[in-house]
Amino acid sequence: MRALQVDINDNVAVVAQAVAEGEKVCVNDLEITAAGNIPIGHKIALCDIPAGEMVVKYGVPIGRANMDIKKGSHVHTQNTEDITTQLCQEYAKAFKKKVGAEK
C-alpha cells in the first residue's frame, strides 16, 4: 500500500512515499494512476472532486475544492480553499446551541 485512507468517507488519501506522475497508487482495493508528482505525506484524490465540494480527510472536511480536482491529482493548497474559519464558526454555533447559549 502506498497511500492511506483513514476513513471510509475520505475522498483523499495520504501517500506514504513520493509518487511520480503515471505511477500506480494502491489504496485499499483501489488502484489509482497519479496525475502528477505527489510528495510524501501529501494527498491524492481518490475520486473526482468537483469545484465547491468539500475535501474530506480523517472523516472530516479539511477544505473546499476551488477547482475541479481529477481522480489521481495532487490535492494541496493549489486546488483547495481553507475553510478553518467557517468550520470554527459552525462548531461554535452548534456548541452554543447545545448548551443553550444561543436561541
Biopython code that builds the backbone (N, CA, C, O; Angstrom):
import numpy as np
from Bio.PDB.StructureBuilder import StructureBuilder

atoms = [
    (1, "MET", "N", (0.867, -1.186, 0.000)),
    (1, "MET", "CA", (0.000, 0.000, 0.000)),
    (1, "MET", "C", (0.897, 1.226, 0.000)),
    (1, "MET", "O", (1.851, 1.321, 0.772)),
    (2, "ARG", "N", (0.577, 2.142, -0.863)),
    (2, "ARG", "CA", (1.390, 3.349, -0.991)),
    (2, "ARG", "C", (0.661, 4.597, -0.512)),
    (2, "ARG", "O", (1.242, 5.680, -0.448)),
    (3, "ALA", "N", (-0.631, 4.436, -0.173)),
    (3, "ALA", "CA", (-1.394, 5.586, 0.324)),
    (3, "ALA", "C", (-2.385, 5.089, 1.367)),
    (3, "ALA", "O", (-2.827, 3.941, 1.326)),
    (4, "LEU", "N", (-2.724, 5.964, 2.294)),
    (4, "LEU", "CA", (-3.572, 5.601, 3.417)),
    (4, "LEU", "C", (-4.858, 6.412, 3.416)),
    (4, "LEU", "O", (-4.835, 7.642, 3.468)),
    (5, "GLN", "N", (-5.976, 5.705, 3.358)),
    (5, "GLN", "CA", (-7.301, 6.311, 3.517)),
    (5, "GLN", "C", (-7.744, 5.962, 4.931)),
    (5, "GLN", "O", (-7.950, 4.789, 5.241)),
    (6, "VAL", "N", (-7.891, 6.959, 5.789)),
    (6, "VAL", "CA", (-8.190, 6.723, 7.196)),
    (6, "VAL", "C", (-9.657, 6.398, 7.428)),
    (6, "VAL", "O", (-9.969, 5.504, 8.215)),
    (7, "ASP", "N", (-10.558, 7.098, 6.765)),
    (7, "ASP", "CA", (-11.995, 6.937, 6.979)),
    (7, "ASP", "C", (-12.663, 6.583, 5.656)),
    (7, "ASP", "O", (-12.250, 7.062, 4.600)),
    (8, "ILE", "N", (-13.674, 5.761, 5.712)),
    (8, "ILE", "CA", (-14.396, 5.329, 4.515)),
    (8, "ILE", "C", (-14.981, 6.510, 3.743)),
    (8, "ILE", "O", (-15.183, 6.411, 2.532)),
    (9, "ASN", "N", (-15.257, 7.630, 4.424)),
    (9, "ASN", "CA", (-15.827, 8.816, 3.778)),
    (9, "ASN", "C", (-14.786, 9.749, 3.163)),
    (9, "ASN", "O", (-15.143, 10.729, 2.510)),
    (10, "ASP", "N", (-13.505, 9.451, 3.367)),
    (10, "ASP", "CA", (-12.441, 10.300, 2.819)),
    (10, "ASP", "C", (-12.467, 10.262, 1.294)),
    (10, "ASP", "O", (-12.629, 9.197, 0.698)),
    (11, "ASN", "N", (-12.308, 11.417, 0.669)),
    (11, "ASN", "CA", (-12.174, 11.445, -0.785)),
    (11, "ASN", "C", (-10.728, 11.716, -1.202)),
    (11, "ASN", "O", (-10.436, 11.930, -2.379)),
    (12, "VAL", "N", (-9.828, 11.703, -0.210)),
    (12, "VAL", "CA", (-8.386, 11.792, -0.445)),
    (12, "VAL", "C", (-7.688, 10.753, 0.422)),
    (12, "VAL", "O", (-8.233, 10.281, 1.421)),
    (13, "ALA", "N", (-6.475, 10.410, 0.018)),
    (13, "ALA", "CA", (-5.621, 9.532, 0.816)),
    (13, "ALA", "C", (-4.253, 10.193, 0.911)),
    (13, "ALA", "O", (-3.912, 11.040, 0.085)),
    (14, "VAL", "N", (-3.473, 9.814, 1.907)),
    (14, "VAL", "CA", (-2.138, 10.365, 2.113)),
    (14, "VAL", "C", (-1.118, 9.374, 1.562)),
    (14, "VAL", "O", (-1.119, 8.201, 1.936)),
    (15, "VAL", "N", (-0.247, 9.852, 0.671)),
    (15, "VAL", "CA", (0.760, 8.961, 0.103)),
    (15, "VAL", "C", (1.865, 8.699, 1.124)),
    (15, "VAL", "O", (2.337, 9.613, 1.800)),
    (16, "ALA", "N", (2.265, 7.430, 1.221)),
    (16, "ALA", "CA", (3.272, 7.014, 2.197)),
    (16, "ALA", "C", (4.693, 7.188, 1.680)),
    (16, "ALA", "O", (5.657, 7.076, 2.437)),
    (17, "GLN", "N", (4.813, 7.461, 0.390)),
    (17, "GLN", "CA", (6.110, 7.724, -0.218)),
    (17, "GLN", "C", (5.863, 8.621, -1.426)),
    (17, "GLN", "O", (4.754, 8.673, -1.957)),
    (18, "ALA", "N", (6.894, 9.315, -1.849)),
    (18, "ALA", "CA", (6.738, 10.196, -3.009)),
    (18, "ALA", "C", (6.267, 9.378, -4.207)),
    (18, "ALA", "O", (6.698, 8.244, -4.415)),
    (19, "VAL", "N", (5.374, 9.979, -4.987)),
    (19, "VAL", "CA", (4.792, 9.314, -6.147)),
    (19, "VAL", "C", (5.075, 10.162, -7.379)),
    (19, "VAL", "O", (4.893, 11.379, -7.363)),
    (20, "ALA", "N", (5.519, 9.514, -8.436)),
    (20, "ALA", "CA", (5.772, 10.215, -9.695)),
    (20, "ALA", "C", (4.548, 10.108, -10.596)),
    (20, "ALA", "O", (3.787, 9.143, -10.522)),
    (21, "GLU", "N", (4.372, 11.109, -11.443)),
    (21, "GLU", "CA", (3.273, 11.106, -12.394)),
    (21, "GLU", "C", (3.253, 9.782, -13.169)),
    (21, "GLU", "O", (4.288, 9.308, -13.638)),
    (22, "GLY", "N", (2.066, 9.202, -13.291)),
    (22, "GLY", "CA", (1.896, 7.959, -14.030)),
    (22, "GLY", "C", (2.051, 6.699, -13.202)),
    (22, "GLY", "O", (1.674, 5.615, -13.647)),
    (23, "GLU", "N", (2.605, 6.829, -11.993)),
    (23, "GLU", "CA", (2.741, 5.653, -11.124)),
    (23, "GLU", "C", (1.381, 5.224, -10.597)),
    (23, "GLU", "O", (0.474, 6.040, -10.432)),
    (24, "LYS", "N", (1.259, 3.942, -10.339)),
    (24, "LYS", "CA", (0.038, 3.388, -9.744)),
    (24, "LYS", "C", (0.142, 3.495, -8.226)),
    (24, "LYS", "O", (1.171, 3.175, -7.631)),
    (25, "VAL", "N", (-0.944, 3.952, -7.618)),
    (25, "VAL", "CA", (-1.013, 4.087, -6.171)),
    (25, "VAL", "C", (-2.113, 3.165, -5.677)),
    (25, "VAL", "O", (-3.245, 3.232, -6.156)),
    (26, "CYS", "N", (-1.785, 2.306, -4.720)),
    (26, "CYS", "CA", (-2.768, 1.379, -4.152)),
    (26, "CYS", "C", (-3.318, 1.959, -2.862)),
    (26, "CYS", "O", (-2.573, 2.339, -1.958)),
    (27, "VAL", "N", (-4.647, 2.017, -2.801)),
    (27, "VAL", "CA", (-5.351, 2.489, -1.606)),
    (27, "VAL", "C", (-6.442, 1.469, -1.330)),
    (27, "VAL", "O", (-7.439, 1.402, -2.049)),
    (28, "ASN", "N", (-6.248, 0.680, -0.291)),
    (28, "ASN", "CA", (-7.161, -0.431, -0.002)),
    (28, "ASN", "C", (-7.262, -1.301, -1.256)),
    (28, "ASN", "O", (-6.238, -1.801, -1.722)),
    (29, "ASP", "N", (-8.441, -1.499, -1.812)),
    (29, "ASP", "CA", (-8.609, -2.317, -3.025)),
    (29, "ASP", "C", (-8.623, -1.480, -4.300)),
    (29, "ASP", "O", (-8.894, -2.001, -5.382)),
    (30, "LEU", "N", (-8.337, -0.201, -4.178)),
    (30, "LEU", "CA", (-8.402, 0.723, -5.302)),
    (30, "LEU", "C", (-6.996, 0.984, -5.846)),
    (30, "LEU", "O", (-6.055, 1.179, -5.077)),
    (31, "GLU", "N", (-6.859, 0.986, -7.168)),
    (31, "GLU", "CA", (-5.592, 1.358, -7.786)),
    (31, "GLU", "C", (-5.817, 2.641, -8.588)),
    (31, "GLU", "O", (-6.702, 2.700, -9.442)),
    (32, "ILE", "N", (-5.019, 3.656, -8.309)),
    (32, "ILE", "CA", (-5.176, 4.973, -8.923)),
    (32, "ILE", "C", (-3.875, 5.326, -9.638)),
    (32, "ILE", "O", (-2.787, 5.061, -9.126)),
    (33, "THR", "N", (-3.988, 5.911, -10.797)),
    (33, "THR", "CA", (-2.818, 6.413, -11.515)),
    (33, "THR", "C", (-2.607, 7.871, -11.130)),
    (33, "THR", "O", (-3.513, 8.695, -11.259)),
    (34, "ALA", "N", (-1.409, 8.182, -10.656)),
    (34, "ALA", "CA", (-1.099, 9.553, -10.247)),
    (34, "ALA", "C", (-1.099, 10.473, -11.467)),
    (34, "ALA", "O", (-0.434, 10.203, -12.467)),
    (35, "ALA", "N", (-1.857, 11.562, -11.363)),
    (35, "ALA", "CA", (-1.974, 12.521, -12.458)),
    (35, "ALA", "C", (-0.817, 13.521, -12.471)),
    (35, "ALA", "O", (-0.693, 14.325, -13.395)),
    (36, "GLY", "N", (0.019, 13.466, -11.451)),
    (36, "GLY", "CA", (1.174, 14.355, -11.345)),
    (36, "GLY", "C", (2.050, 13.870, -10.212)),
    (36, "GLY", "O", (1.709, 12.897, -9.539)),
    (37, "ASN", "N", (3.167, 14.526, -9.992)),
    (37, "ASN", "CA", (4.044, 14.176, -8.884)),
    (37, "ASN", "C", (3.376, 14.556, -7.565)),
    (37, "ASN", "O", (2.770, 15.622, -7.451)),
    (38, "ILE", "N", (3.492, 13.678, -6.572)),
    (38, "ILE", "CA", (2.893, 13.940, -5.263)),
    (38, "ILE", "C", (3.961, 13.664, -4.199)),
    (38, "ILE", "O", (4.434, 12.533, -4.080)),
    (39, "PRO", "N", (4.344, 14.686, -3.426)),
    (39, "PRO", "CA", (5.364, 14.498, -2.392)),
    (39, "PRO", "C", (4.865, 13.604, -1.252)),
    (39, "PRO", "O", (3.663, 13.513, -1.000)),
    (40, "ILE", "N", (5.788, 12.962, -0.583)),
    (40, "ILE", "CA", (5.460, 12.121, 0.560)),
    (40, "ILE", "C", (4.651, 12.921, 1.581)),
    (40, "ILE", "O", (4.963, 14.079, 1.863)),
    (41, "GLY", "N", (3.618, 12.299, 2.127)),
    (41, "GLY", "CA", (2.787, 12.951, 3.135)),
    (41, "GLY", "C", (1.691, 13.842, 2.580)),
    (41, "GLY", "O", (0.895, 14.394, 3.341)),
    (42, "HIS", "N", (1.640, 13.990, 1.260)),
    (42, "HIS", "CA", (0.598, 14.824, 0.654)),
    (42, "HIS", "C", (-0.580, 13.963, 0.218)),
    (42, "HIS", "O", (-0.527, 12.735, 0.298)),
    (43, "LYS", "N", (-1.636, 14.612, -0.239)),
    (43, "LYS", "CA", (-2.886, 13.918, -0.543)),
    (43, "LYS", "C", (-3.046, 13.654, -2.035)),
    (43, "LYS", "O", (-2.613, 14.435, -2.882)),
    (44, "ILE", "N", (-3.692, 12.511, -2.324)),
    (44, "ILE", "CA", (-4.074, 12.150, -3.676)),
    (44, "ILE", "C", (-5.594, 12.017, -3.698)),
    (44, "ILE", "O", (-6.184, 11.467, -2.769)),
    (45, "ALA", "N", (-6.223, 12.517, -4.750)),
    (45, "ALA", "CA", (-7.677, 12.431, -4.878)),
    (45, "ALA", "C", (-8.079, 10.999, -5.218)),
    (45, "ALA", "O", (-7.561, 10.406, -6.165)),
    (46, "LEU", "N", (-9.004, 10.452, -4.439)),
    (46, "LEU", "CA", (-9.490, 9.090, -4.660)),
    (46, "LEU", "C", (-10.596, 9.032, -5.705)),
    (46, "LEU", "O", (-10.928, 7.961, -6.214)),
    (47, "CYS", "N", (-11.158, 10.184, -6.017)),
    (47, "CYS", "CA", (-12.240, 10.293, -6.993)),
    (47, "CYS", "C", (-12.212, 11.720, -7.521)),
    (47, "CYS", "O", (-11.476, 12.561, -7.005)),
    (48, "ASP", "N", (-13.003, 11.992, -8.540)),
    (48, "ASP", "CA", (-13.143, 13.375, -8.990)),
    (48, "ASP", "C", (-13.817, 14.171, -7.883)),
    (48, "ASP", "O", (-14.801, 13.717, -7.298)),
    (49, "ILE", "N", (-13.291, 15.354, -7.595)),
    (49, "ILE", "CA", (-13.870, 16.248, -6.594)),
    (49, "ILE", "C", (-14.230, 17.541, -7.324)),
    (49, "ILE", "O", (-13.343, 18.316, -7.681)),
    (50, "PRO", "N", (-15.520, 17.780, -7.547)),
    (50, "PRO", "CA", (-15.930, 18.987, -8.278)),
    (50, "PRO", "C", (-15.624, 20.268, -7.488)),
    (50, "PRO", "O", (-15.599, 20.263, -6.257)),
    (51, "ALA", "N", (-15.395, 21.348, -8.214)),
    (51, "ALA", "CA", (-15.189, 22.655, -7.583)),
    (51, "ALA", "C", (-16.348, 22.947, -6.647)),
    (51, "ALA", "O", (-17.507, 22.735, -7.004)),
    (52, "GLY", "N", (-16.043, 23.428, -5.460)),
    (52, "GLY", "CA", (-17.057, 23.765, -4.467)),
    (52, "GLY", "C", (-17.344, 22.645, -3.482)),
    (52, "GLY", "O", (-17.954, 22.885, -2.440)),
    (53, "GLU", "N", (-16.912, 21.411, -3.792)),
    (53, "GLU", "CA", (-17.152, 20.279, -2.895)),
    (53, "GLU", "C", (-16.090, 20.248, -1.804)),
    (53, "GLU", "O", (-14.982, 20.753, -1.982)),
    (54, "MET", "N", (-16.444, 19.651, -0.678)),
    (54, "MET", "CA", (-15.508, 19.527, 0.437)),
    (54, "MET", "C", (-14.461, 18.450, 0.154)),
    (54, "MET", "O", (-14.752, 17.409, -0.435)),
    (55, "VAL", "N", (-13.247, 18.733, 0.589)),
    (55, "VAL", "CA", (-12.179, 17.736, 0.608)),
    (55, "VAL", "C", (-12.250, 17.109, 1.997)),
    (55, "VAL", "O", (-12.190, 17.812, 3.006)),
    (56, "VAL", "N", (-12.378, 15.790, 2.046)),
    (56, "VAL", "CA", (-12.586, 15.092, 3.318)),
    (56, "VAL", "C", (-11.392, 14.194, 3.605)),
    (56, "VAL", "O", (-11.019, 13.348, 2.792)),
    (57, "LYS", "N", (-10.799, 14.396, 4.781)),
    (57, "LYS", "CA", (-9.651, 13.616, 5.252)),
    (57, "LYS", "C", (-9.905, 13.299, 6.722)),
    (57, "LYS", "O", (-10.368, 14.161, 7.469)),
    (58, "TYR", "N", (-9.612, 12.094, 7.138)),
    (58, "TYR", "CA", (-9.866, 11.642, 8.513)),
    (58, "TYR", "C", (-11.351, 11.705, 8.849)),
    (58, "TYR", "O", (-11.722, 11.801, 10.019)),
    (59, "GLY", "N", (-12.205, 11.651, 7.822)),
    (59, "GLY", "CA", (-13.648, 11.662, 8.034)),
    (59, "GLY", "C", (-14.250, 13.038, 8.258)),
    (59, "GLY", "O", (-15.444, 13.148, 8.534)),
    (60, "VAL", "N", (-13.445, 14.092, 8.146)),
    (60, "VAL", "CA", (-13.955, 15.454, 8.357)),
    (60, "VAL", "C", (-13.518, 16.365, 7.207)),
    (60, "VAL", "O", (-12.467, 16.142, 6.605)),
    (61, "PRO", "N", (-14.317, 17.385, 6.900)),
    (61, "PRO", "CA", (-13.911, 18.333, 5.864)),
    (61, "PRO", "C", (-12.664, 19.097, 6.294)),
    (61, "PRO", "O", (-12.571, 19.561, 7.431)),
    (62, "ILE", "N", (-11.717, 19.222, 5.386)),
    (62, "ILE", "CA", (-10.485, 19.968, 5.688)),
    (62, "ILE", "C", (-10.288, 21.141, 4.744)),
    (62, "ILE", "O", (-9.381, 21.952, 4.933)),
    (63, "GLY", "N", (-11.132, 21.233, 3.733)),
    (63, "GLY", "CA", (-11.029, 22.315, 2.760)),
    (63, "GLY", "C", (-12.112, 22.158, 1.717)),
    (63, "GLY", "O", (-12.876, 21.194, 1.731)),
    (64, "ARG", "N", (-12.167, 23.123, 0.807)),
    (64, "ARG", "CA", (-13.139, 23.098, -0.291)),
    (64, "ARG", "C", (-12.354, 23.184, -1.596)),
    (64, "ARG", "O", (-11.449, 24.007, -1.736)),
    (65, "ALA", "N", (-12.709, 22.333, -2.538)),
    (65, "ALA", "CA", (-12.050, 22.365, -3.845)),
    (65, "ALA", "C", (-12.343, 23.708, -4.514)),
    (65, "ALA", "O", (-13.504, 24.086, -4.664)),
    (66, "ASN", "N", (-11.293, 24.430, -4.916)),
    (66, "ASN", "CA", (-11.501, 25.715, -5.583)),
    (66, "ASN", "C", (-11.439, 25.571, -7.107)),
    (66, "ASN", "O", (-11.463, 26.559, -7.841)),
    (67, "MET", "N", (-11.359, 24.330, -7.559)),
    (67, "MET", "CA", (-11.407, 23.982, -8.977)),
    (67, "MET", "C", (-11.756, 22.503, -9.048)),
    (67, "MET", "O", (-11.702, 21.803, -8.037)),
    (68, "ASP", "N", (-12.111, 22.026, -10.225)),
    (68, "ASP", "CA", (-12.346, 20.596, -10.370)),
    (68, "ASP", "C", (-11.028, 19.868, -10.142)),
    (68, "ASP", "O", (-10.002, 20.220, -10.725)),
    (69, "ILE", "N", (-11.065, 18.843, -9.281)),
    (69, "ILE", "CA", (-9.883, 18.037, -8.990)),
    (69, "ILE", "C", (-10.153, 16.637, -9.530)),
    (69, "ILE", "O", (-11.112, 15.980, -9.125)),
    (70, "LYS", "N", (-9.318, 16.196, -10.428)),
    (70, "LYS", "CA", (-9.490, 14.884, -11.047)),
    (70, "LYS", "C", (-8.896, 13.781, -10.173)),
    (70, "LYS", "O", (-7.913, 13.989, -9.461)),
    (71, "LYS", "N", (-9.513, 12.613, -10.245)),
    (71, "LYS", "CA", (-9.013, 11.431, -9.549)),
    (71, "LYS", "C", (-7.527, 11.252, -9.877)),
    (71, "LYS", "O", (-7.125, 11.331, -11.038)),
    (72, "GLY", "N", (-6.721, 11.009, -8.841)),
    (72, "GLY", "CA", (-5.283, 10.816, -9.025)),
    (72, "GLY", "C", (-4.461, 12.081, -8.905)),
    (72, "GLY", "O", (-3.232, 12.027, -8.925)),
    (73, "SER", "N", (-5.130, 13.230, -8.780)),
    (73, "SER", "CA", (-4.416, 14.514, -8.693)),
    (73, "SER", "C", (-3.860, 14.760, -7.293)),
    (73, "SER", "O", (-4.368, 14.245, -6.297)),
    (74, "HIS", "N", (-2.809, 15.558, -7.254)),
    (74, "HIS", "CA", (-2.242, 16.048, -6.000)),
    (74, "HIS", "C", (-3.232, 17.052, -5.409)),
    (74, "HIS", "O", (-3.611, 18.012, -6.080)),
    (75, "VAL", "N", (-3.645, 16.844, -4.183)),
    (75, "VAL", "CA", (-4.591, 17.740, -3.513)),
    (75, "VAL", "C", (-3.811, 18.511, -2.457)),
    (75, "VAL", "O", (-3.277, 17.932, -1.511)),
    (76, "HIS", "N", (-3.755, 19.821, -2.632)),
    (76, "HIS", "CA", (-2.989, 20.669, -1.715)),
    (76, "HIS", "C", (-3.494, 22.099, -1.865)),
    (76, "HIS", "O", (-4.593, 22.316, -2.375)),
    (77, "THR", "N", (-2.717, 23.060, -1.434)),
    (77, "THR", "CA", (-3.159, 24.458, -1.428)),
    (77, "THR", "C", (-3.416, 25.031, -2.814)),
    (77, "THR", "O", (-4.120, 26.034, -2.933)),
    (78, "GLN", "N", (-2.871, 24.428, -3.862)),
    (78, "GLN", "CA", (-3.074, 24.957, -5.207)),
    (78, "GLN", "C", (-4.486, 24.704, -5.717)),
    (78, "GLN", "O", (-4.923, 25.364, -6.659)),
    (79, "ASN", "N", (-5.212, 23.759, -5.113)),
    (79, "ASN", "CA", (-6.553, 23.450, -5.613)),
    (79, "ASN", "C", (-7.605, 23.331, -4.507)),
    (79, "ASN", "O", (-8.695, 22.804, -4.730)),
    (80, "THR", "N", (-7.267, 23.824, -3.321)),
    (80, "THR", "CA", (-8.235, 23.839, -2.220)),
    (80, "THR", "C", (-8.273, 25.198, -1.541)),
    (80, "THR", "O", (-7.308, 25.962, -1.574)),
    (81, "GLU", "N", (-9.398, 25.475, -0.934)),
    (81, "GLU", "CA", (-9.622, 26.715, -0.193)),
    (81, "GLU", "C", (-9.669, 26.375, 1.293)),
    (81, "GLU", "O", (-10.305, 25.398, 1.689)),
    (82, "ASP", "N", (-9.005, 27.167, 2.103)),
    (82, "ASP", "CA", (-9.007, 26.980, 3.550)),
    (82, "ASP", "C", (-10.396, 27.302, 4.104)),
    (82, "ASP", "O", (-10.948, 28.363, 3.813)),
    (83, "ILE", "N", (-10.955, 26.402, 4.893)),
    (83, "ILE", "CA", (-12.285, 26.607, 5.482)),
    (83, "ILE", "C", (-12.228, 26.601, 7.004)),
    (83, "ILE", "O", (-13.248, 26.394, 7.661)),
    (84, "THR", "N", (-11.058, 26.823, 7.562)),
    (84, "THR", "CA", (-10.882, 26.771, 9.014)),
    (84, "THR", "C", (-11.824, 27.731, 9.731)),
    (84, "THR", "O", (-12.489, 27.337, 10.689)),
    (85, "THR", "N", (-11.893, 28.981, 9.284)),
    (85, "THR", "CA", (-12.754, 29.967, 9.940)),
    (85, "THR", "C", (-14.211, 29.539, 9.875)),
    (85, "THR", "O", (-14.926, 29.606, 10.875)),
    (86, "GLN", "N", (-14.651, 29.103, 8.713)),
    (86, "GLN", "CA", (-16.037, 28.639, 8.546)),
    (86, "GLN", "C", (-16.335, 27.475, 9.483)),
    (86, "GLN", "O", (-17.376, 27.467, 10.140)),
    (87, "LEU", "N", (-15.440, 26.494, 9.556)),
    (87, "LEU", "CA", (-15.670, 25.333, 10.421)),
    (87, "LEU", "C", (-15.715, 25.739, 11.888)),
    (87, "LEU", "O", (-16.562, 25.260, 12.641)),
    (88, "CYS", "N", (-14.808, 26.617, 12.294)),
    (88, "CYS", "CA", (-14.798, 27.076, 13.693)),
    (88, "CYS", "C", (-16.110, 27.773, 14.040)),
    (88, "CYS", "O", (-16.663, 27.557, 15.118)),
    (89, "GLN", "N", (-16.607, 28.608, 13.130)),
    (89, "GLN", "CA", (-17.881, 29.300, 13.381)),
    (89, "GLN", "C", (-19.031, 28.303, 13.481)),
    (89, "GLN", "O", (-19.891, 28.434, 14.351)),
    (90, "GLU", "N", (-19.052, 27.306, 12.595)),
    (90, "GLU", "CA", (-20.117, 26.294, 12.637)),
    (90, "GLU", "C", (-20.053, 25.471, 13.921)),
    (90, "GLU", "O", (-21.082, 25.213, 14.545)),
    (91, "TYR", "N", (-18.847, 25.059, 14.318)),
    (91, "TYR", "CA", (-18.697, 24.277, 15.548)),
    (91, "TYR", "C", (-19.096, 25.101, 16.774)),
    (91, "TYR", "O", (-19.744, 24.588, 17.687)),
    (92, "ALA", "N", (-18.705, 26.385, 16.791)),
    (92, "ALA", "CA", (-19.046, 27.253, 17.918)),
    (92, "ALA", "C", (-20.558, 27.449, 18.006)),
    (92, "ALA", "O", (-21.126, 27.412, 19.097)),
    (93, "LYS", "N", (-21.207, 27.654, 16.867)),
    (93, "LYS", "CA", (-22.658, 27.834, 16.843)),
    (93, "LYS", "C", (-23.364, 26.570, 17.344)),
    (93, "LYS", "O", (-24.306, 26.654, 18.132)),
    (94, "ALA", "N", (-22.909, 25.408, 16.890)),
    (94, "ALA", "CA", (-23.510, 24.141, 17.321)),
    (94, "ALA", "C", (-23.311, 23.924, 18.814)),
    (94, "ALA", "O", (-24.216, 23.448, 19.500)),
    (95, "PHE", "N", (-22.125, 24.271, 19.324)),
    (95, "PHE", "CA", (-21.861, 24.110, 20.749)),
    (95, "PHE", "C", (-22.748, 25.036, 21.576)),
    (95, "PHE", "O", (-23.330, 24.615, 22.575)),
    (96, "LYS", "N", (-22.849, 26.296, 21.159)),
    (96, "LYS", "CA", (-23.693, 27.249, 21.891)),
    (96, "LYS", "C", (-25.151, 26.796, 21.900)),
    (96, "LYS", "O", (-25.841, 26.935, 22.910)),
    (97, "LYS", "N", (-25.608, 26.269, 20.805)),
    (97, "LYS", "CA", (-26.985, 25.758, 20.731)),
    (97, "LYS", "C", (-27.151, 24.574, 21.684)),
    (97, "LYS", "O", (-28.172, 24.453, 22.361)),
    (98, "LYS", "N", (-26.165, 23.720, 21.732)),
    (98, "LYS", "CA", (-26.219, 22.536, 22.591)),
    (98, "LYS", "C", (-26.294, 22.903, 24.064)),
    (98, "LYS", "O", (-27.014, 22.263, 24.831)),
    (99, "VAL", "N", (-25.560, 23.922, 24.459)),
    (99, "VAL", "CA", (-25.537, 24.301, 25.875)),
    (99, "VAL", "C", (-26.583, 25.372, 26.204)),
    (99, "VAL", "O", (-26.652, 25.847, 27.337)),
    (100, "GLY", "N", (-27.389, 25.748, 25.219)),
    (100, "GLY", "CA", (-28.449, 26.699, 25.457)),
    (100, "GLY", "C", (-28.027, 28.150, 25.481)),
    (100, "GLY", "O", (-28.769, 29.007, 25.960)),
    (101, "ALA", "N", (-26.838, 28.437, 24.966)),
    (101, "ALA", "CA", (-26.348, 29.825, 24.958)),
    (101, "ALA", "C", (-26.832, 30.583, 23.714)),
    (101, "ALA", "O", (-26.663, 31.799, 23.632)),
    (102, "GLU", "N", (-27.422, 29.889, 22.763)),
    (102, "GLU", "CA", (-27.919, 30.542, 21.540)),
    (102, "GLU", "C", (-29.328, 30.060, 21.305)),
    (102, "GLU", "O", (-29.624, 28.873, 21.444)),
    (103, "LYS", "N", (-30.195, 30.987, 20.947)),
    (103, "LYS", "CA", (-31.592, 30.627, 20.740)),
    (103, "LYS", "C", (-31.928, 30.518, 19.295)),
    (103, "LYS", "O", (-33.070, 30.220, 18.948)),
]
sb = StructureBuilder()
sb.init_structure("model")
sb.init_model(0)
sb.init_chain("A")
sb.init_seg("    ")
for serial, (resi, resn, name, xyz) in enumerate(atoms, 1):
    if name == "N":
        sb.init_residue(resn, " ", resi, " ")
    sb.init_atom(name, np.array(xyz, "f"), 0.0, 1.0, " ", f" {name:<3s}", serial, name[0])
structure = sb.get_structure()
